[in-house]
Amino acid sequence: MLNRTIVLNTLIRHETLTITDIAKEENLGVVPNKDTLQLLLNELTESDHIHILEGAVPCTYTITEKGIKEGARLKEEAAG
């Protein structure tokens, strides 16, 4: 199931990806529902965990320092 942790860790690994590349199964590890992915990307952008690069076509996302810290926290939390 696609979630914030998967999206953050994908962007942590790659730093910057287009929306098309984020949506690839080989990057996420799952086949994403496009609506769910867009919702997660919107939430992560609004919370300043990721940024949209201005002027980039197609839409391109990059991880922020806040997103890297949150990804590490979620990964640690999941490890128990």
Protein Blocks (a to p, Z undefined) as FASTA:
>chain_A
ZZfklmmmmmmmnopacfklmmpmklnopacdfklmmmmmmmmmmnopaccdehiacddd
dddfklmmmmmmmmmmmnZZ
